[in-house]
Amino acid sequence: MGDAISVETSSWETEVSNATELVMVDFWAVWCGPCQTIAPIVDELATEYYGRVKVLKLNTDENPEIATKFHVMSIPSLIFFKDGEPIDKLVGAQSKQKFKETIDRLLA
């Protein structure tokens, strides 16, 4: 329970493609200021939605093939997956409330 879990190309299939619950992936990079701004919010969401939403972080610099596959052109991008397929996307730094509204809608 707690912080978002790092995911990379080698663990993508296990963590995202084969997941049965809603998965939120934060596409980020170390040099990205807005990514650093939302990082604590993403970790808070991981705690608040523990057991209902799998919250992951993917470093786009270290895993460019995954970012390319899902057309991530700007970061931060948060993509929501169900049964391995993308079902929603938020681009740019958003408020915690906006993230929660999206998650709650997708869980409903």
N, CA, C and O atoms as a DFTB+ gen file, in Angstrom:
432 C
 N C O
     1  1       0.849      -1.182       0.000
     2  2       0.000       0.000       0.000
     3  2       0.886       1.234       0.000
     4  3       1.850       1.309       0.762
     5  1       0.565       2.203      -0.852
     6  2       1.357       3.427      -0.837
     7  2       1.714       3.927      -2.197
     8  3       0.853       4.088      -3.061
     9  1       2.987       4.175      -2.393
    10  2       3.445       4.846      -3.597
    11  2       3.154       4.077      -4.881
    12  3       2.983       2.858      -4.893
    13  1       3.108       4.859      -5.966
    14  2       2.951       4.270      -7.287
    15  2       4.142       3.350      -7.566
    16  3       5.252       3.592      -7.092
    17  1       3.900       2.314      -8.325
    18  2       4.913       1.307      -8.647
    19  2       5.515       1.621     -10.016
    20  3       4.791       1.963     -10.951
    21  1       6.821       1.507     -10.130
    22  2       7.467       1.708     -11.428
    23  2       7.190       0.520     -12.333
    24  3       7.217      -0.634     -11.906
    25  1       6.924       0.835     -13.593
    26  2       6.719      -0.197     -14.604
    27  2       7.655       0.129     -15.763
    28  3       7.953       1.294     -16.023
    29  1       8.112      -0.899     -16.448
    30  2       8.975      -0.701     -17.604
    31  2       8.589      -1.701     -18.670
    32  3       7.693      -2.522     -18.475
    33  1       9.263      -1.626     -19.787
    34  2       8.938      -2.489     -20.916
    35  2       8.884      -3.958     -20.509
    36  3       7.971      -4.680     -20.910
    37  1       9.850      -4.399     -19.720
    38  2       9.936      -5.815     -19.351
    39  2       8.789      -6.266     -18.445
    40  3       8.457      -7.451     -18.426
    41  1       8.185      -5.355     -17.702
    42  2       7.090      -5.729     -16.792
    43  2       5.723      -5.255     -17.276
    44  3       4.717      -5.473     -16.601
    45  1       5.677      -4.608     -18.439
    46  2       4.428      -4.030     -18.952
    47  2       3.328      -5.084     -19.099
    48  3       2.198      -4.873     -18.658
    49  1       3.657      -6.202     -19.712
    50  2       2.637      -7.222     -19.953
    51  2       2.020      -7.711     -18.644
    52  3       0.799      -7.818     -18.532
    53  1       2.860      -8.003     -17.661
    54  2       2.373      -8.488     -16.365
    55  2       1.573      -7.421     -15.635
    56  3       0.485      -7.695     -15.128
    57  1       2.108      -6.203     -15.579
    58  2       1.512      -5.146     -14.766
    59  2       0.302      -4.471     -15.412
    60  3      -0.616      -4.051     -14.708
    61  1       0.289      -4.362     -16.745
    62  2      -0.779      -3.610     -17.420
    63  2      -1.637      -4.515     -18.304
    64  3      -2.853      -4.589     -18.127
    65  1      -1.006      -5.200     -19.253
    66  2      -1.768      -5.996     -20.214
    67  2      -2.584      -7.099     -19.548
    68  3      -3.705      -7.379     -19.974
    69  1      -2.041      -7.726     -18.516
    70  2      -2.734      -8.838     -17.860
    71  2      -3.492      -8.433     -16.602
    72  3      -4.046      -9.295     -15.919
    73  1      -3.529      -7.157     -16.285
    74  2      -4.216      -6.691     -15.070
    75  2      -5.723      -6.803     -15.236
    76  3      -6.261      -6.546     -16.313
    77  1      -6.389      -7.183     -14.175
    78  2      -7.849      -7.290     -14.216
    79  2      -8.523      -6.036     -13.663
    80  3      -9.684      -5.768     -13.973
    81  1      -7.794      -5.261     -12.840
    82  2      -8.366      -4.041     -12.292
    83  2      -8.061      -2.841     -13.189
    84  3      -7.301      -2.952     -14.151
    85  1      -8.656      -1.703     -12.866
    86  2      -8.347      -0.460     -13.552
    87  2      -6.883      -0.122     -13.271
    88  3      -6.428      -0.216     -12.131
    89  1      -6.149       0.272     -14.315
    90  2      -4.734       0.624     -14.183
    91  2      -4.543       2.067     -14.643
    92  3      -5.012       2.451     -15.714
    93  1      -3.857       2.855     -13.833
    94  2      -3.502       4.223     -14.193
    95  2      -1.988       4.277     -14.334
    96  3      -1.263       3.951     -13.395
    97  1      -1.509       4.687     -15.505
    98  2      -0.065       4.783     -15.734
    99  2       0.303       6.253     -15.934
   100  3      -0.229       6.933     -16.812
   101  1       1.219       6.719     -15.099
   102  2       1.763       8.067     -15.189
   103  2       3.014       8.003     -16.062
   104  3       4.039       7.460     -15.649
   105  1       2.924       8.562     -17.275
   106  2       4.069       8.644     -18.177
   107  2       4.809       9.934     -17.824
   108  3       4.244      11.022     -17.932
   109  1       6.082       9.817     -17.398
   110  2       6.824      10.944     -16.864
   111  2       8.294      10.859     -17.256
   112  3       8.731       9.885     -17.868
   113  1       9.056      11.904     -16.891
   114  2      10.516      11.916     -17.058
   115  2      11.124      12.763     -15.946
   116  3      10.475      13.661     -15.410
   117  1      12.364      12.470     -15.609
   118  2      13.064      13.153     -14.515
   119  2      13.153      14.657     -14.756
   120  3      13.008      15.443     -13.820
   121  1      13.387      15.060     -15.989
   122  2      13.613      16.472     -16.324
   123  2      12.322      17.283     -16.442
   124  3      12.374      18.500     -16.623
   125  1      11.182      16.632     -16.344
   126  2       9.880      17.266     -16.571
   127  2       9.348      17.905     -15.285
   128  3       8.954      17.199     -14.357
   129  1       9.336      19.228     -15.232
   130  2       8.862      19.956     -14.057
   131  2       7.422      19.619     -13.666
   132  3       7.166      19.302     -12.505
   133  1       6.465      19.682     -14.620
   134  2       5.095      19.332     -14.278
   135  2       4.959      17.884     -13.784
   136  3       4.099      17.589     -12.954
   137  1       5.798      16.995     -14.289
   138  2       5.782      15.594     -13.826
   139  2       6.161      15.537     -12.346
   140  3       5.549      14.804     -11.569
   141  1       7.168      16.313     -11.966
   142  2       7.604      16.345     -10.573
   143  2       6.525      16.962      -9.683
   144  3       6.367      16.574      -8.526
   145  1       5.783      17.926     -10.236
   146  2       4.715      18.589      -9.489
   147  2       3.601      17.620      -9.130
   148  3       3.082      17.660      -8.015
   149  1       3.224      16.743     -10.069
   150  2       2.104      15.831      -9.795
   151  2       2.535      14.522      -9.138
   152  3       1.682      13.748      -8.703
   153  1       3.830      14.260      -9.056
   154  2       4.313      12.990      -8.489
   155  2       3.739      12.707      -7.092
   156  3       3.301      11.585      -6.839
   157  1       3.729      13.693      -6.176
   158  2       3.150      13.400      -4.860
   159  2       1.651      13.094      -4.934
   160  3       1.143      12.289      -4.153
   161  1       0.949      13.731      -5.866
   162  2      -0.489      13.480      -6.038
   163  2      -0.704      12.056      -6.525
   164  3      -1.598      11.359      -6.045
   165  1       0.111      11.627      -7.471
   166  2       0.002      10.260      -7.997
   167  2       0.227       9.248      -6.871
   168  3      -0.484       8.247      -6.778
   169  1       1.214       9.514      -6.022
   170  2       1.465       8.617      -4.885
   171  2       0.285       8.613      -3.908
   172  3      -0.079       7.566      -3.374
   173  1      -0.306       9.779      -3.678
   174  2      -1.488       9.857      -2.800
   175  2      -2.651       9.048      -3.382
   176  3      -3.363       8.357      -2.654
   177  1      -2.831       9.144      -4.690
   178  2      -3.907       8.389      -5.347
   179  2      -3.666       6.886      -5.216
   180  3      -4.606       6.109      -5.047
   181  1      -2.392       6.486      -5.295
   182  2      -2.054       5.068      -5.139
   183  2      -2.502       4.570      -3.771
   184  3      -2.999       3.451      -3.640
   185  1      -2.324       5.402      -2.760
   186  2      -2.737       5.039      -1.406
   187  2      -4.256       5.055      -1.272
   188  3      -4.849       4.116      -0.742
   189  1      -4.881       6.128      -1.757
   190  2      -6.326       6.291      -1.598
   191  2      -7.135       5.239      -2.355
   192  3      -8.206       4.832      -1.905
   193  1      -6.624       4.803      -3.501
   194  2      -7.366       3.844      -4.320
   195  2      -6.776       2.434      -4.253
   196  3      -7.086       1.581      -5.085
   197  1      -5.928       2.201      -3.258
   198  2      -5.287       0.895      -3.104
   199  2      -6.346      -0.210      -3.072
   200  3      -7.333      -0.118      -2.342
   201  1      -6.125      -1.255      -3.877
   202  2      -7.063      -2.371      -3.940
   203  2      -8.143      -2.184      -4.989
   204  3      -8.850      -3.132      -5.329
   205  1      -8.277      -0.956      -5.511
   206  2      -9.281      -0.700      -6.551
   207  2      -8.659      -0.258      -7.872
   208  3      -9.189      -0.535      -8.948
   209  1      -7.519       0.438      -7.771
   210  2      -6.819       0.927      -8.961
   211  2      -5.338       0.630      -8.788
   212  3      -4.759       0.910      -7.739
   213  1      -4.731       0.064      -9.818
   214  2      -3.281      -0.152      -9.817
   215  2      -2.661       1.119     -10.389
   216  3      -2.947       1.498     -11.524
   217  1      -1.813       1.774      -9.600
   218  2      -1.190       3.036     -10.012
   219  2       0.282       2.785     -10.313
   220  3       1.050       2.360      -9.450
   221  1       0.652       3.059     -11.557
   222  2       2.005       2.793     -12.041
   223  2       2.632       4.054     -12.609
   224  3       1.930       4.993     -12.985
   225  1       3.979       4.069     -12.671
   226  2       4.729       5.166     -13.273
   227  2       5.687       4.584     -14.309
   228  3       6.387       3.607     -14.044
   229  1       5.709       5.196     -15.490
   230  2       6.618       4.746     -16.534
   231  2       7.502       5.913     -16.961
   232  3       7.007       6.944     -17.416
   233  1       8.808       5.744     -16.812
   234  2       9.774       6.760     -17.238
   235  2       9.899       6.675     -18.763
   236  3      10.378       5.679     -19.303
   237  1       9.460       7.736     -19.445
   238  2       9.439       7.720     -20.913
   239  2      10.831       7.726     -21.521
   240  3      11.017       7.218     -22.626
   241  1      11.814       8.291     -20.825
   242  2      13.185       8.297     -21.347
   243  2      13.775       6.887     -21.333
   244  3      14.546       6.526     -22.222
   245  1      13.419       6.103     -20.340
   246  2      13.958       4.750     -20.205
   247  2      13.125       3.703     -20.953
   248  3      13.600       2.591     -21.182
   249  1      11.902       4.042     -21.330
   250  2      10.988       3.100     -21.992
   251  2      10.274       3.770     -23.163
   252  3       9.045       3.815     -23.194
   253  1      11.039       4.294     -24.129
   254  2      10.415       5.061     -25.212
   255  2       9.462       4.245     -26.087
   256  3       8.525       4.798     -26.662
   257  1       9.695       2.933     -26.191
   258  2       8.842       2.129     -27.066
   259  2       7.409       2.051     -26.541
   260  3       6.465       2.018     -27.331
   261  1       7.236       2.021     -25.228
   262  2       5.886       1.991     -24.655
   263  2       5.217       3.353     -24.860
   264  3       4.051       3.424     -25.248
   265  1       5.956       4.425     -24.599
   266  2       5.415       5.772     -24.802
   267  2       4.994       5.972     -26.256
   268  3       3.941       6.551     -26.525
   269  1       5.805       5.498     -27.183
   270  2       5.484       5.617     -28.604
   271  2       4.245       4.794     -28.953
   272  3       3.368       5.265     -29.677
   273  1       4.174       3.586     -28.446
   274  2       3.035       2.695     -28.726
   275  2       1.701       3.339     -28.360
   276  3       0.699       3.146     -29.048
   277  1       1.700       4.111     -27.263
   278  2       0.457       4.721     -26.802
   279  2       0.378       6.214     -27.135
   280  3      -0.397       6.956     -26.531
   281  1       1.195       6.639     -28.108
   282  2       1.144       7.995     -28.664
   283  2       1.287       9.083     -27.603
   284  3       0.578      10.088     -27.640
   285  1       2.204       8.880     -26.660
   286  2       2.459       9.883     -25.634
   287  2       3.375      10.942     -26.247
   288  3       4.562      10.703     -26.467
   289  1       2.803      12.113     -26.518
   290  2       3.549      13.205     -27.141
   291  2       3.928      14.280     -26.143
   292  3       4.882      15.026     -26.363
   293  1       3.192      14.366     -25.051
   294  2       3.451      15.350     -24.000
   295  2       3.418      14.635     -22.658
   296  3       2.648      13.697     -22.451
   297  1       4.272      15.101     -21.754
   298  2       4.247      14.539     -20.403
   299  2       4.096      15.687     -19.412
   300  3       4.551      16.800     -19.676
   301  1       3.465      15.424     -18.282
   302  2       2.921      14.130     -17.889
   303  2       1.660      13.776     -18.677
   304  3       0.846      14.637     -19.010
   305  1       1.530      12.496     -18.958
   306  2       0.303      11.932     -19.514
   307  2      -0.099      10.782     -18.613
   308  3       0.725       9.926     -18.291
   309  1      -1.339      10.753     -18.209
   310  2      -1.853       9.649     -17.415
   311  2      -2.853       8.901     -18.271
   312  3      -3.882       9.446     -18.672
   313  1      -2.537       7.643     -18.545
   314  2      -3.419       6.815     -19.368
   315  2      -4.022       5.747     -18.476
   316  3      -3.337       5.104     -17.681
   317  1      -5.323       5.580     -18.634
   318  2      -6.073       4.585     -17.864
   319  2      -6.339       3.379     -18.746
   320  3      -6.764       3.519     -19.893
   321  1      -6.085       2.187     -18.203
   322  2      -6.231       0.939     -18.938
   323  2      -7.224       0.026     -18.241
   324  3      -7.288      -0.021     -17.013
   325  1      -7.999      -0.699     -19.040
   326  2      -8.868      -1.762     -18.530
   327  2      -8.686      -2.945     -19.464
   328  3      -8.804      -2.807     -20.682
   329  1      -8.400      -4.103     -18.894
   330  2      -8.143      -5.310     -19.685
   331  2      -7.045      -5.087     -20.718
   332  3      -7.112      -5.607     -21.831
   333  1      -6.033      -4.308     -20.340
   334  2      -4.874      -4.075     -21.195
   335  2      -5.057      -3.029     -22.272
   336  3      -4.120      -2.729     -23.012
   337  1      -6.259      -2.467     -22.369
   338  2      -6.544      -1.482     -23.422
   339  2      -6.718      -0.090     -22.818
   340  3      -7.322       0.059     -21.755
   341  1      -6.184       0.937     -23.504
   342  2      -6.371       2.296     -23.004
   343  2      -7.837       2.716     -23.124
   344  3      -8.463       2.519     -24.166
   345  1      -8.383       3.300     -22.043
   346  2      -9.793       3.710     -22.071
   347  2      -9.976       5.202     -21.799
   348  3     -11.054       5.747     -22.037
   349  1      -8.930       5.865     -21.301
   350  2      -9.019       7.309     -21.049
   351  2      -7.608       7.851     -20.891
   352  3      -6.660       7.103     -20.654
   353  1      -7.488       9.188     -21.027
   354  2      -6.160       9.807     -20.964
   355  2      -6.291      11.241     -20.471
   356  3      -7.183      11.977     -20.894
   357  1      -5.400      11.626     -19.578
   358  2      -5.287      13.016     -19.133
   359  2      -3.880      13.476     -19.465
   360  3      -2.909      12.791     -19.145
   361  1      -3.764      14.643     -20.110
   362  2      -2.455      15.158     -20.501
   363  2      -2.191      16.467     -19.768
   364  3      -3.049      17.348     -19.705
   365  1      -0.989      16.576     -19.216
   366  2      -0.593      17.787     -18.512
   367  2      -0.864      17.672     -17.023
   368  3      -1.589      16.788     -16.566
   369  1      -0.261      18.591     -16.282
   370  2      -0.463      18.613     -14.831
   371  2      -1.910      18.999     -14.551
   372  3      -2.402      20.013     -15.047
   373  1      -2.577      18.191     -13.761
   374  2      -3.980      18.417     -13.408
   375  2      -4.082      18.485     -11.889
   376  3      -3.147      18.132     -11.170
   377  1      -5.214      18.935     -11.427
   378  2      -5.452      18.955      -9.987
   379  2      -5.769      17.551      -9.501
   380  3      -6.201      16.697     -10.275
   381  1      -5.552      17.321      -8.219
   382  2      -5.895      16.029      -7.629
   383  2      -7.382      15.747      -7.835
   384  3      -7.777      14.610      -8.095
   385  1      -8.194      16.786      -7.717
   386  2      -9.639      16.631      -7.897
   387  2      -9.965      16.118      -9.302
   388  3     -10.830      15.255      -9.454
   389  1      -9.292      16.632     -10.317
   390  2      -9.525      16.190     -11.705
   391  2      -9.165      14.715     -11.859
   392  3      -9.896      13.959     -12.499
   393  1      -8.035      14.303     -11.271
   394  2      -7.647      12.891     -11.327
   395  2      -8.701      12.027     -10.645
   396  3      -9.098      10.988     -11.172
   397  1      -9.156      12.466      -9.460
   398  2     -10.149      11.693      -8.699
   399  2     -11.470      11.589      -9.464
   400  3     -12.101      10.532      -9.474
   401  1     -11.887      12.686     -10.105
   402  2     -13.135      12.662     -10.890
   403  2     -13.034      11.638     -12.013
   404  3     -13.976      10.886     -12.264
   405  1     -11.895      11.615     -12.682
   406  2     -11.701      10.660     -13.780
   407  2     -11.701       9.225     -13.257
   408  3     -12.374       8.360     -13.817
   409  1     -10.951       8.972     -12.188
   410  2     -10.896       7.636     -11.614
   411  2     -12.278       7.180     -11.160
   412  3     -12.705       6.066     -11.462
   413  1     -12.975       8.056     -10.429
   414  2     -14.302       7.684      -9.912
   415  2     -15.269       7.375     -11.052
   416  3     -16.074       6.450     -10.954
   417  1     -15.189       8.150     -12.133
   418  2     -16.058       7.909     -13.290
   419  2     -15.736       6.551     -13.922
   420  3     -16.639       5.805     -14.300
   421  1     -14.429       6.236     -14.034
   422  2     -14.043       4.971     -14.659
   423  2     -14.352       3.762     -13.766
   424  3     -14.554       2.658     -14.272
   425  1     -14.388       3.959     -12.470
   426  2     -14.716       2.878     -11.542
   427  2     -16.225       2.624     -11.456
   428  3     -16.665       1.534     -11.092
   429  1     -17.001       3.647     -11.794
   430  2     -18.467       3.551     -11.653
   431  2     -19.085       2.541     -12.613
   432  3     -20.301       2.351     -12.610
